[in-house]
Structure formats: structure tokens, C-alpha cells
Amino acid sequence: MPFEEKVTWVNLVVAVVVPVAYFVIVLGRLGDVSAADISYQRPLLIAIGASIVLTIVGSVLAGIGSGISAELHGRSASGEFGNDERDKQISRRGDLIGFSVSSVGMVGVLALTMLEYEYFWIASALYLSFVVGMVVGSAVKIASYRRGF
């Protein structure tokens, strides 16, 4: 498995697990208080920070694992980390589709803003748009690696 694919798996797992935890915690408060009274800012910043840290740590661990795997199989570790043209095309295609999905979500965020919804809903929709774009982009990349590009 190429290093880029491993990093894409890390991105996908983080992009699913962290937002699910955020939404479970924050949306769970809706039963007790109104959307205007939910303090979502700290959990949202923690979720964003956790996503960044977990992605970096996961990528480093994937790199270490690739290096160890290369050594055990008698291959050069430098070849394991090199991006070929296929990796670049897969990355571009996945990013383009993910950004397109996020952009469609931004239209919804813009609509919520124009309709003057509570900040909680606007921020949650914005975060969800980025998350869905990341998940779709990662899924496209993984499918391209698995099924061919």
C-alpha cells in the first residue's frame, strides 16, 4: 500500500471519528437548552485541533510503519515515500471532488446565514460541510487506489 494511501486512510478515519464525537456531545445538549444557549465554540475548536493533531500523528505513524515494512521486506524506504504521477492524479481528483462537495455545502451555510439562523446552526453546518467534503474526497482517493485510476 503506497504511503499516500495510508495517509488517506488516516484522514478518513479522523474525519469520521472526531466529528461524530463532536456532534454527539454538542447535539446531545439540544434536549436541555436552546440552540442559542449552547456553548459550541470550545468543543468545535477542540474537535478541529484534535483533527489536526491526530492526522499529523497518524501520518507520522504511517510513515514509520512504511519504513519498518520496507526494511523487513528488503526494499528501499525511500521508494516507499516517493509520489509517482498516479498518486498526484489521485490526490488531485479526490481533492477536486471533495472541494466541490464542500462548496455545495457552503451554499446551505450561506442560506442559513441569510435566513438569520442561530450561530450554532451556521457553525455546525459549516463544520459539517468541511467534514463531508473531506470524507468524500478521501473515499474517492481510496476507491481510486483500490479500483484503479
N, CA, C and O of each residue as an XYZ file, in Angstrom:
596
protein
N       0.850     -1.173      0.000
C       0.000      0.000      0.000
C       0.898      1.239      0.000
O       1.762      1.370      0.867
N       0.708      2.145     -0.956
C       1.532      3.354     -1.006
C       1.325      4.234      0.233
O       0.264      4.216      0.858
N       2.345      4.987      0.563
C       2.296      5.874      1.722
C       1.121      6.840      1.614
O       0.425      7.074      2.601
N       0.894      7.397      0.442
C      -0.213      8.343      0.250
C      -1.562      7.704      0.561
O      -2.448      8.364      1.106
N      -1.724      6.444      0.224
C      -2.974      5.751      0.535
C      -3.124      5.579      2.044
O      -4.219      5.728      2.585
N      -2.023      5.267      2.717
C      -2.076      5.129      4.178
C      -2.490      6.444      4.826
O      -3.309      6.456      5.744
N      -1.926      7.546      4.351
C      -2.276      8.860      4.891
C      -3.742      9.181      4.604
O      -4.419      9.792      5.431
N      -4.227      8.772      3.442
C      -5.632      8.991      3.109
C      -6.536      8.210      4.056
O      -7.579      8.718      4.467
N      -6.158      6.996      4.405
C      -6.920      6.218      5.385
C      -6.937      6.923      6.738
O      -7.969      6.979      7.405
N      -5.790      7.456      7.133
C      -5.717      8.209      8.393
C      -6.679      9.394      8.335
O      -7.442      9.621      9.274
N      -6.644     10.150      7.236
C      -7.533     11.304      7.073
C      -8.992     10.895      7.160
O      -9.794     11.579      7.796
N      -9.339      9.789      6.529
C     -10.722      9.332      6.523
C     -11.183      8.946      7.921
O     -12.271      9.338      8.343
N     -10.383      8.195      8.632
C     -10.760      7.766      9.984
C     -10.917      8.976     10.902
O     -11.890      9.071     11.651
N      -9.963      9.891     10.843
C     -10.035     11.093     11.683
C     -11.248     11.940     11.292
O     -11.941     12.476     12.157
N     -11.502     12.057      9.983
C     -12.622     12.873      9.502
C     -13.974     12.284      9.851
O     -14.986     12.978      9.752
N     -14.020     11.042     10.251
C     -15.289     10.434     10.672
C     -15.395     10.428     12.199
O     -16.419     10.831     12.750
N     -14.357      9.978     12.874
C     -14.418      9.770     14.324
C     -14.556     11.085     15.097
O     -15.428     11.208     15.958
N     -13.717     12.049     14.800
C     -13.728     13.301     15.575
C     -15.050     14.064     15.407
O     -15.639     14.466     16.411
N     -15.534     14.277     14.179
C     -16.810     14.988     14.056
C     -18.000     14.242     14.678
O     -18.912     14.870     15.215
N     -17.990     12.913     14.606
C     -19.071     12.160     15.243
C     -19.059     12.436     16.745
O     -20.110     12.663     17.344
N     -17.881     12.418     17.350
C     -17.779     12.713     18.783
C     -18.262     14.139     19.072
O     -18.988     14.369     20.039
N     -17.858     15.086     18.233
C     -18.284     16.478     18.418
C     -19.801     16.597     18.341
O     -20.424     17.189     19.222
N     -20.397     16.036     17.290
C     -21.839     16.179     17.111
C     -22.629     15.437     18.181
O     -23.694     15.900     18.589
N     -22.131     14.302     18.641
C     -22.812     13.588     19.729
C     -22.816     14.446     20.992
O     -23.837     14.560     21.670
N     -21.689     15.038     21.299
C     -21.578     15.867     22.506
C     -22.443     17.125     22.390
O     -23.218     17.442     23.292
N     -22.302     17.830     21.275
C     -22.972     19.126     21.144
C     -24.470     18.970     20.877
O     -25.283     19.658     21.495
N     -24.835     18.082     19.973
C     -26.260     17.911     19.681
C     -27.003     17.275     20.845
O     -28.218     17.427     20.974
N     -26.271     16.563     21.690
C     -26.883     15.993     22.889
C     -27.369     17.058     23.853
O     -28.241     16.793     24.680
N     -26.823     18.246     23.760
C     -27.234     19.348     24.636
C     -28.531     20.008     24.181
O     -29.145     20.752     24.945
N     -28.952     19.747     22.952
C     -30.153     20.399     22.424
C     -31.407     20.048     23.203
O     -32.350     20.838     23.244
N     -31.433     18.885     23.817
C     -32.602     18.499     24.596
C     -32.768     19.339     25.856
O     -33.883     19.514     26.347
N     -31.647     19.866     26.383
C     -31.681     20.609     27.637
C     -31.798     22.116     27.442
O     -32.454     22.797     28.230
N     -31.166     22.633     26.400
C     -31.140     24.090     26.181
C     -31.429     24.400     24.716
O     -31.383     23.521     23.855
N     -31.723     25.659     24.459
C     -31.978     26.068     23.074
C     -30.650     26.205     22.330
O     -29.586     26.277     22.944
N     -30.730     26.239     21.016
C     -29.522     26.345     20.186
C     -28.741     27.611     20.496
O     -27.511     27.606     20.437
N     -29.428     28.687     20.824
C     -28.757     29.957     21.122
C     -27.918     29.875     22.389
O     -26.953     30.624     22.543
N     -28.277     28.972     23.297
C     -27.590     28.877     24.582
C     -26.506     27.807     24.624
O     -25.828     27.659     25.641
N     -26.334     27.073     23.554
C     -25.311     26.027     23.539
C     -23.941     26.671     23.344
O     -23.737     27.457     22.419
N     -23.016     26.330     24.218
C     -21.643     26.826     24.065
C     -20.880     25.797     23.228
O     -20.284     24.857     23.754
N     -20.917     26.002     21.937
C     -20.322     25.071     20.978
C     -18.895     25.455     20.600
O     -18.175     24.648     20.011
N     -18.478     26.681     20.931
C     -17.193     27.189     20.450
C     -16.014     26.348     20.939
O     -15.172     25.938     20.140
N     -15.950     26.092     22.226
C     -14.826     25.317     22.769
C     -14.797     23.898     22.201
O     -13.742     23.463     21.738
N     -15.928     23.146     22.218
C     -15.895     21.797     21.629
C     -15.520     21.806     20.138
O     -14.835     20.898     19.666
N     -15.967     22.826     19.401
C     -15.637     22.913     17.983
C     -14.138     23.149     17.792
O     -13.510     22.512     16.946
N     -13.576     24.048     18.564
C     -12.129     24.298     18.470
C     -11.326     23.069     18.900
O     -10.287     22.766     18.313
N     -11.805     22.371     19.916
C     -11.132     21.137     20.352
C     -11.210     20.088     19.248
O     -10.229     19.391     18.987
N     -12.368     19.968     18.595
C     -12.525     18.991     17.506
C     -11.587     19.321     16.349
O     -10.956     18.426     15.787
N     -11.495     20.587     15.997
C     -10.599     20.989     14.902
C      -9.147     20.722     15.285
O      -8.379     20.182     14.488
N      -8.773     21.100     16.508
C      -7.401     20.855     16.967
C      -7.088     19.373     17.057
O      -5.997     18.944     16.682
N      -8.038     18.585     17.552
C      -7.839     17.136     17.643
C      -7.676     16.523     16.260
O      -6.860     15.623     16.066
N      -8.451     17.011     15.302
C      -8.327     16.501     13.928
C      -6.938     16.766     13.367
O      -6.336     15.898     12.736
N      -6.440     17.961     13.599
C      -5.105     18.309     13.102
C      -4.044     17.438     13.762
O      -3.197     16.860     13.081
N      -4.090     17.345     15.088
C      -3.074     16.573     15.824
C      -3.153     15.088     15.462
O      -2.125     14.457     15.217
N      -4.356     14.531     15.427
C      -4.495     13.106     15.116
C      -4.061     12.790     13.687
O      -3.493     11.728     13.432
N      -4.323     13.700     12.760
C      -3.882     13.488     11.382
C      -2.363     13.506     11.292
O      -1.770     12.679     10.599
N      -1.739     14.430     11.979
C      -0.268     14.503     11.972
C       0.326     13.256     12.617
O       1.229     12.635     12.056
N      -0.174     12.890     13.785
C       0.349     11.703     14.490
C       0.118     10.444     13.662
O       1.013      9.608     13.539
N      -1.065     10.306     13.101
C      -1.361      9.142     12.265
C      -0.479      9.068     11.036
O      -0.043      7.986     10.645
N      -0.212     10.223     10.420
C       0.657     10.257      9.237
C       2.091      9.884      9.593
O       2.762      9.168      8.848
N       2.552     10.376     10.737
C       3.901     10.022     11.184
C       3.996      8.528     11.465
O       4.965      7.877     11.074
N       2.987      7.988     12.144
C       2.984      6.552     12.425
C       2.905      5.730     11.142
O       3.534      4.676     11.041
N       2.134      6.208     10.160
C       2.073      5.513      8.869
C       3.431      5.547      8.179
O       3.842      4.572      7.550
N       4.120      6.669      8.302
C       5.457      6.764      7.731
C       6.449      5.845      8.405
O       7.269      5.206      7.745
N       6.372      5.779      9.723
C       7.254      4.875     10.463
C       6.938      3.436     10.089
O       7.841      2.629      9.870
N       5.643      3.118     10.018
C       5.243      1.769      9.634
C       5.701      1.413      8.235
O       6.106      0.277      7.985
N       5.641      2.372      7.314
C       6.109      2.125      5.949
C       7.607      1.876      5.914
O       8.086      1.013      5.178
N       8.350      2.642      6.722
C       9.793      2.451      6.778
C      10.168      1.110      7.363
O      11.073      0.444      6.861
N       9.484      0.703      8.419
C       9.755     -0.595      9.045
C       9.377     -1.720      8.094
O      10.111     -2.699      7.955
N       8.222     -1.577      7.435
C       7.788     -2.591      6.479
C       8.781     -2.734      5.336
O       9.074     -3.844      4.892
N       9.296     -1.602      4.860
C      10.266     -1.646      3.767
C      11.542     -2.351      4.202
O      12.118     -3.126      3.438
N      11.981     -2.085      5.418
C      13.189     -2.730      5.927
C      12.994     -4.231      6.094
O      13.890     -5.014      5.779
N      11.833     -4.632      6.587
C      11.571     -6.054      6.795
C      11.488     -6.818      5.476
O      11.832     -7.999      5.418
N      11.037     -6.156      4.430
C      10.902     -6.808      3.136
C      12.093     -6.548      2.215
O      12.075     -6.920      1.041
N      13.122     -5.910      2.757
C      14.347     -5.707      1.989
C      14.229     -4.680      0.867
O      15.000     -4.716     -0.092
N      13.263     -3.761      0.982
C      13.117     -2.710     -0.029
C      13.707     -1.426      0.510
O      13.929     -1.271      1.711
N      13.951     -0.524     -0.396
C      14.425      0.794     -0.010
C      13.264      1.602      0.539
O      12.214      1.684     -0.098
N      13.434      2.195      1.703
C      12.369      3.002      2.299
C      12.111      4.266      1.496
O      10.997      4.789      1.515
N      13.108      4.762      0.797
C      12.915      5.991      0.014
C      11.931      5.778     -1.123
O      11.189      6.700     -1.463
N      11.899      4.622     -1.707
C      10.952      4.336     -2.772
C       9.528      4.254     -2.270
O       8.584      4.487     -3.025
N       9.369      3.928     -1.017
C       8.047      3.796     -0.416
C       7.353      5.144     -0.271
O       6.124      5.211     -0.269
N       8.134      6.225     -0.147
C       7.565      7.533      0.121
C       7.497      8.415     -1.113
O       6.950      9.515     -1.042
N       8.028      7.978     -2.225
C       8.027      8.801     -3.426
C       6.659      8.852     -4.069
O       5.980      7.834     -4.207
N       6.260     10.057     -4.461
C       4.988     10.213     -5.157
C       5.212     10.011     -6.641
O       6.071     10.658     -7.240
N       4.446      9.121     -7.230
C       4.520      8.991     -8.675
C       3.363      9.791     -9.283
O       2.567     10.394     -8.562
N       3.281      9.787    -10.591
C       2.257     10.570    -11.284
C       0.849     10.101    -10.912
O      -0.067     10.914    -10.794
N       0.683      8.812    -10.731
C      -0.627      8.263    -10.363
C      -1.082      8.800     -9.006
O      -2.245      9.174     -8.849
N      -0.172      8.843     -8.017
C      -0.510      9.390     -6.701
C      -0.967     10.839     -6.812
O      -1.936     11.246     -6.172
N      -0.263     11.609     -7.626
C      -0.614     13.027     -7.791
C      -1.976     13.182     -8.447
O      -2.762     14.040     -8.043
N      -2.266     12.367     -9.449
C      -3.567     12.448    -10.129
C      -4.701     12.024     -9.208
O      -5.764     12.644     -9.196
N      -4.476     10.979     -8.445
C      -5.494     10.517     -7.496
C      -5.754     11.598     -6.453
O      -6.905     11.878     -6.116
N      -4.696     12.199     -5.948
C      -4.840     13.252     -4.943
C      -5.598     14.449     -5.508
O      -6.500     14.979     -4.859
N      -5.236     14.871     -6.703
C      -5.924     15.999     -7.347
C      -7.408     15.704     -7.549
O      -8.261     16.544     -7.263
N      -7.705     14.519     -8.039
C      -9.102     14.147     -8.321
C      -9.921     14.099     -7.029
O     -11.027     14.636     -6.970
N      -9.380     13.460     -6.005
C     -10.089     13.384     -4.728
C     -10.288     14.755     -4.100
O     -11.362     15.055     -3.578
N      -9.249     15.590     -4.150
C      -9.365     16.939     -3.604
C     -10.400     17.762     -4.363
O     -11.186     18.488     -3.754
N     -10.402     17.651     -5.687
C     -11.356     18.395     -6.502
C     -12.795     17.997     -6.165
O     -13.655     18.861     -5.994
N     -13.053     16.717     -6.072
C     -14.411     16.253     -5.753
C     -14.778     16.654     -4.321
O     -15.902     17.088     -4.070
N     -13.844     16.513     -3.391
C     -14.105     16.915     -2.004
C     -14.388     18.402     -1.878
O     -15.296     18.806     -1.151
N     -13.607     19.224     -2.588
C     -13.841     20.670     -2.557
C     -15.183     21.017     -3.184
O     -15.860     21.938     -2.728
N     -15.571     20.296     -4.218
C     -16.875     20.536     -4.856
C     -18.015     20.235     -3.885
O     -18.986     20.988     -3.803
N     -17.890     19.140     -3.159
C     -18.912     18.788     -2.173
C     -18.973     19.850     -1.074
O     -20.060     20.260     -0.668
N     -17.815     20.293     -0.594
C     -17.780     21.346      0.426
C     -18.413     22.629     -0.090
O     -19.114     23.324      0.645
N     -18.162     22.936     -1.349
C     -18.719     24.160     -1.935
C     -20.240     24.114     -1.987
O     -20.903     25.120     -1.733
N     -20.789     22.963     -2.311
C     -22.246     22.809     -2.309
C     -22.777     23.018     -0.888
O     -23.815     23.649     -0.693
N     -22.063     22.489      0.091
C     -22.462     22.696      1.482
C     -22.405     24.154      1.894
O     -23.197     24.598      2.725
N     -21.479     24.899      1.322
C     -21.365     26.324      1.648
C     -22.594     27.101      1.194
O     -22.943     28.117      1.794
N     -23.249     26.630      0.141
C     -24.489     27.272     -0.307
C     -25.542     27.144      0.802
O     -26.284     28.087      1.076
N     -25.595     25.981      1.427
C     -26.510     25.790      2.550
C     -26.158     26.689      3.723
O     -27.043     27.247      4.372
N     -24.860     26.829      3.998
C     -24.416     27.708      5.081
C     -24.797     29.155      4.766
O     -25.253     29.892      5.640
N     -24.607     29.542      3.533
C     -24.983     30.895      3.120
C     -26.487     31.114      3.286
O     -26.916     32.181      3.724
N     -27.278     30.114      2.940
C     -28.730     30.213      3.110
C     -29.093     30.359      4.588
O     -29.942     31.178      4.940
N     -28.453     29.571      5.450
C     -28.719     29.689      6.890
C     -28.368     31.086      7.399
O     -29.071     31.645      8.241
N     -27.285     31.636      6.884
C     -26.858     32.968      7.294
C     -27.868     34.018      6.839
O     -28.238     34.905      7.610
N     -28.311     33.918      5.594
C     -29.284     34.889      5.081
C     -30.630     34.791      5.791
O     -31.338     35.787      5.939
N     -30.974     33.584      6.226
C     -32.220     33.387      6.960
C     -32.073     33.720      8.442
O     -33.025     33.594      9.213
N     -30.876     34.143      8.831
C     -30.557     34.599     10.188
C     -30.792     33.535     11.257
O     -31.350     33.806     12.321
N     -30.350     32.318     10.941
C     -30.399     31.250     11.942
C     -29.384     31.547     13.044
O     -28.503     32.393     12.893
N     -29.530     30.831     14.149
C     -28.590     30.980     15.265
C     -27.176     30.618     14.815
O     -26.985     29.788     13.925
N     -26.200     31.249     15.439
C     -24.796     30.977     15.096
C     -24.454     29.502     15.236
O     -23.645     28.970     14.476
N     -25.070     28.847     16.205
C     -24.815     27.423     16.417
C     -25.081     26.629     15.142
O     -24.261     25.802     14.743
N     -26.213     26.874     14.506
C     -26.573     26.132     13.299
C     -25.660     26.484     12.136
O     -25.302     25.615     11.341
N     -25.286     27.744     12.032
C     -24.391     28.171     10.949
C     -23.021     27.521     11.120
O     -22.466     26.975     10.166
N     -22.477     27.579     12.337
C     -21.159     26.987     12.596
C     -21.189     25.474     12.412
O     -20.250     24.897     11.864
N     -22.255     24.831     12.863
C     -22.360     23.380     12.722
C     -22.471     22.973     11.258
O     -21.867     21.987     10.834
N     -23.249     23.740     10.482
C     -23.384     23.445      9.055
C     -22.061     23.672      8.321
O     -21.716     22.920      7.409
N     -21.331     24.697      8.718
C     -20.032     24.964      8.106
C     -19.055     23.828      8.387
O     -18.371     23.346      7.484
N     -18.999     23.409      9.642
C     -18.126     22.303     10.024
C     -18.532     21.017      9.306
O     -17.680     20.279      8.811
N     -19.835     20.759      9.254
C     -20.326     19.569      8.578
C     -19.982     19.587      7.082
O     -19.669     18.544      6.507
N     -20.038     20.752      6.461
C     -19.676     20.863      5.042
C     -18.221     20.482      4.813
O     -17.903     19.761      3.867
N     -17.339     20.967      5.683
C     -15.928     20.611      5.554
C     -15.713     19.120      5.800
O     -14.937     18.473      5.096
N     -16.397     18.587      6.793
C     -16.247     17.166      7.132
C     -16.721     16.282      5.982
O     -16.028     15.344      5.589
N     -17.903     16.582      5.446
C     -18.441     15.767      4.356
C     -17.520     15.867      3.134
O     -17.285     14.866      2.456
N     -17.003     17.052      2.852
C     -16.059     17.203      1.745
C     -14.795     16.372      1.940
O     -14.296     15.761      0.995
N     -14.281     16.350      3.168
C     -13.085     15.560      3.470
C     -13.363     14.068      3.353
O     -12.547     13.322      2.812
N     -14.502     13.636      3.853
C     -14.854     12.210      3.788
C     -15.043     11.777      2.334
O     -14.528     10.738      1.922
N     -15.771     12.564      1.569
C     -15.994     12.216      0.156
C     -14.675     12.222     -0.611
O     -14.413     11.306     -1.391
N     -13.843     13.239     -0.402
C     -12.548     13.292     -1.080
C     -11.662     12.110     -0.732
O     -11.018     11.532     -1.607
N     -11.628     11.753      0.539
C     -10.827     10.599      0.962
C     -11.385      9.304      0.388
O     -10.627      8.433     -0.039
N     -12.707      9.176      0.377
C     -13.327      7.969     -0.183
C     -13.027      7.836     -1.673
O     -12.784      6.732     -2.160
N     -13.042      8.947     -2.395
C     -12.712      8.923     -3.825
C     -11.263      8.491     -4.022
O     -10.967      7.698     -4.916
N     -10.366      9.006     -3.197
C      -8.952      8.631     -3.309
C      -8.761      7.142     -3.034
O      -8.062      6.454     -3.778
N      -9.382      6.651     -1.970
C      -9.227      5.235     -1.624
C      -9.822      4.354     -2.718
O      -9.232      3.341     -3.093
N     -10.985      4.739     -3.226
C     -11.591      3.964     -4.320
C     -10.688      3.981     -5.546
O     -10.572      2.974     -6.246
N     -10.055      5.104     -5.808
C      -9.150      5.192     -6.963
C      -7.930      4.296     -6.768
O      -7.457      3.684     -7.726
N      -7.422      4.212     -5.559
C      -6.289      3.318     -5.293
C      -6.723      1.857     -5.429
O      -5.989      1.043     -5.989
N      -7.904      1.526     -4.924
C      -8.350      0.143     -4.884
C      -8.846     -0.371     -6.227
O      -8.562     -1.508     -6.604
N      -9.585      0.459     -6.947
C     -10.197      0.023     -8.208
C      -9.402      0.442     -9.424
O      -9.696      0.013    -10.539
N      -8.422      1.257     -9.223
C      -7.643      1.736    -10.348
C      -8.082      3.119    -10.761
O      -9.212      3.541    -10.515
N      -7.165      3.805    -11.390
C      -7.434      5.183    -11.783
C      -7.256      5.306    -13.267
O      -7.433      6.390    -13.822
